[in-house]
Amino acid sequence: GLMHTKQRSFRRCDMELEIRNLSKRYGKKTAVRGVELSITPGVWGLIGANGAGKTTLMRMIAGILPPSSGRVLYDGVDIRDLGEAYRDALGYLPQSFGFYPEFTVTDYLEYVAALKGIGKPECRKKMEELLELLSLTEVRKKKIKKLSGGMQRRVGIAQAMLNDPDVLILDEPTGGLDPGERVRFRNFLSEFAQGRIVLISTHIVSDVEYIAAQNVIMKEGRIIGAGKTEELLGAVAGKVFTAVIRQDELPRYEEAVRIVSMKGERGGQVGVRYISDTPEIPDSCPAEPRLEDLYLWLFRREAASREGEIC
């Protein structure tokens, strides 16, 4: 009753997930190495190339994968000791979530609610809200296997949120969402994260750029940077430029600098945005750095060579 809700809202402002020296080894390979983090309420973006160890880290934080060493504490208690109580507070969307293809959207959500021990009336109300919010109301009676990838992803987001979790962990949630769905989802997340912990992994940096209280950058199993977007951008301050070059000069400059984006201009000209310690192209103008610039600066090798590898 009332007491319960009071307690809950009281606890939320100082809720904390502490990750202490967390590692995961598979044989000789170390996927996550000695991660230390203290996660407080708000949206946290976990950014890294494929193979950086994001999924492994998230599965350990979700309590699905036992760490090789280290601990995850929720409000000071090891999540292994919390067991059921932690699962009740948690919503989790894996990178590829399995569902029974014959289920309709509502059947599936009711099934998940039953597994999570959510009562019928409570579940109905929550389900209506989520279907509305994630624009699934129209397809509620459809079989999941008949839905587009983006819609299936949204059903996955809905199942993670059915129990109104205090800790929401979403692994690459926006894969398959179109640009409009992305924006709606971002707005929704930033609102939902008031007084809750939301951890979202992505290699699409714009997903978290404007809504994350903190960004955590992972590379080769380690955290190589964490902080507010503007703090992190200090690393590429004064290194981002725009310039206009001739089409035939492109190959030469692609060798020399890290090109973030380009767009064709009139008369065989190309407008480029690039990162470099010094302006390498004549008549370059300095540009305001964005998170994507930082990402490409930090992952210059991976971005080029490791497309498609997932860990």
N, C-alpha and C positions, 0 to 999 in steps of 0.2 A: 504493500500500500504506500501511503504517503511517505512514511519513514524511509522506505526502500529507495524511492525516487530521490529524496533529499540526499541520502547518503551517496547515491550514485553521482549526482551532479557535483557534490562536494569533492568526491574522489577524483573527478575528471580533471580538475584544473592542475593537480600536481601529479598526475599519472606519469609513469616513466617506464620505458623498456631499456634495460641496461644490457649491453652486449659486451661481455668481458673475454678478451683474448680468444675469440672464437676461430677454430680452424677445422677444416675438413680435408682429410686425405683419402684418396682412392688408390690403393697400392702405392706406387712411387709418385703419383701425381698429386700435387696439393692444389685443390680448387679454391679454397679460402684460407688465407694465412693471417692469423693473429688479429682479427678485426676487433677494434674497441670503439664503441659508440654509445652515446646516451641519447635516446630518442624521447622527446617530449611531445605533447599534443600539437597538431598542425599537420600539414602535408609535407612529407619528406620525399624528395626525388632521388632514386638510386640510379645513377647514370653510368653507363659503361658499354664498351663494344660487346658483341656476342663473344662468349667465352671468357668474360672478365670475372665470372663467379657470382653474378647477381642472383641467379635462380637458386644456386646452392645455398647462398646466404639467406635468402628469403625462406627457403624450406626449413632451415634450422630455426629461424625466428618464429616460424609458424608451428614449430614443434613436431614437424612431420619427419625430419631427418635428424638423427642423433649426431651431435658434433663429435669429431675425433678428440678435440680438447676445447676447454673454455665453457662458458655458461651464458644462458640468457635469463635475465631476471625481470619479472614483471612486478612493479611496486616492491622491489626488494626480495621477492621470493623466486627461487628457481622454477622455471615453467614445468620442469619434470615433476616437481613436487606438487605443483598446482593441478596438474592433470586436467580433469573435467572442468574445473572452474576457469582455467585459461581458455579451453576450447569454447566455453560459453561466451567468453568476452571477445572471441576472435572471429573475423571473417577473412576468408582466403580465396583468392582466384589464382589457380596454377596457370602456367603458360599454355598448356593444352589440357583442358578439363574434360573428363570423360562424362558423358551422359548417356542415358539409354535412348537410342535413336527413335524408338517407337513412342516415347513419351511426348505428349503435347507440352507446351510451355507451362501451363498451369499445373498439369499432373506432376511434372518434374519439380516445380517449386514446392508443391504440397509435399512431395516425397522428401525433399531436402529438409523442409520444415519439420516433418515427422522425425527424421534422423536427428535433427538438432533439438528435439524436444520442445518445439514451439506449439502452444495451444492453438486449436482451430480458429476461434474468433480473432485472436491476436494475429495469427498468420494471414487470415483473409484481408484484414485491414492493411497490414504491411505490404502484402502482395499487390493489392490495388495501387497503393502509392508508388511502388517500385515499377510496376508495369507502365504506369502513367509517365513517371519520371524518365524512364529509359525508352519511351516510345515503343512499347511492345504490346500495348492494349489491343491493337488491331490483329495481332498474330497469336494471341493467347491460346487459341484452340488449335493452332497448327502444330504438326509434329516438328520437333526440333531439327530432325535431319533435313527437312524441307526449307529451312531458313538460310539466309545468306550468312557468310562468315561474320560480318559485322553484327548481325542480329544474334547469332549464337554467342558471340563475345558478350553482348549485353545481357543475355540470359545468365551467362557466367557471373557477370557483375551483380545481377539481381540475387543470385543464390548466395553470394558472399555477404550480402547486406541484409538478408532476411532476419537475422537475429539482432539487428540494430547494434553491431559490434562496437566495442570501445577501441579495438585495434583492428584496422583493416589493412590487409596486405594484398596488393594487386600486382601480379607479375605480367608485364607488358599488356595492360588492359586495353590499350587503344588500337592494337593490331586489328585491321579490318574495319575500323570505324571511318566513316567519311568525314571530311573537314567540318561539316556542320555538327555532326554527332560529337566530334572531338571537342568543339567549343562548349557545347551544352554539358558534356561530361566534366570538363574542367571547372566550369562554373559551379556545377553541382558538388563536385569534390571539395572545392574550397569552402563551401558552406557547411558541408557535412563534417569537415575536419575541425570545426569549432569544438574544443574540449575533447577531441578524440585524436588518436594517433592514426595517420594514414601514410602507409609506405608504398610508393608506386615505382616500379622499375621500368626503365624505358631506354631505348637508344634513339627515340625521337624526342630531341631535347625540348622542342617547343611545347610538348605536353606539360612540362613542369615549370618552364622558365618563369611564368608569372604567378603561379599559385603556390610554389613550394616555399615554406618557411626556411627550409634548409635543403641544400643539395649535397648528396654524398657521391663522390666520384670513385669508381672502382676500376682497377686495372690489374690484370694478372693476379686476382685473388686478394689484392690489398686495397685499402682505402688510401687514395693518393691526394684527396682533398675533400673538405667538408665545410659548408658555410652558406651564408645567404648568397643569392645570385650576384649581387653587386660586389661582395667581398671577393668571390671567386674570379670575377671578371678582371680584378687587378692583375692577374697573371698574363692577360693579353692586352693590357692597357698600352696604347701607343704602338700596337703591332698590327692593327687592322686598317686596311686601306681600300679605296676604290679607284679604278682607273679605266680608261677606254683605250683599247688596243685594236690593231687590225687582225682580222681573222687568221691570217697566215703567221702572225706572231705568237699565236696561242700555244703551239707545242713547245716553243722555246721557254715561255714563261711558266708553263706547267711544270717544267723541269726545275725551274729556279725558285718558285714560291708555292705556297699551299693555297690553291684556289678554292674558296668556299662556295662561290656561286658565280654564274655568268648568265648574261642575257644578251641576245642579239640586238644590235642597234642598226640604224640605217647605213647603207653604203659599205657593207662588209666589215663593219666595226663590231666589237664585242665589249660590253661593259662587264668588268670583273670585280669581284670582292675577294681580297686575298689577305693572307697572314704572313708576315715576315718581320724579322727584327728591325729591318730598315726598309724604307720605300724603294723597291727595286725597279719599279716601272716609272718612266718619266711622267710628270704631271699627275702623280698620285695624290688623292685627298685622304686625310685621316678619316676613319669612320668610327662611330660609337660601337664598342664591342658588344656582342650578344653571346648567349650561352653556347650557341652552335659553333661560334668561332673558337671558343675555349675547347670545346669537345674535339674539334678537328685538329687543334694545336696539340692536345694531349694524346690523341689517338691517330697521329698521322700515319704510322705504319699500319696499324690494324684496319683502319678505315679502308685502306687500299687493298690489303692482302687477305683479310680474314672473313670477308663476307660469307655468310651462310654457315659458319661454324657456331654451334650453340652449346652452351654448358650451363 
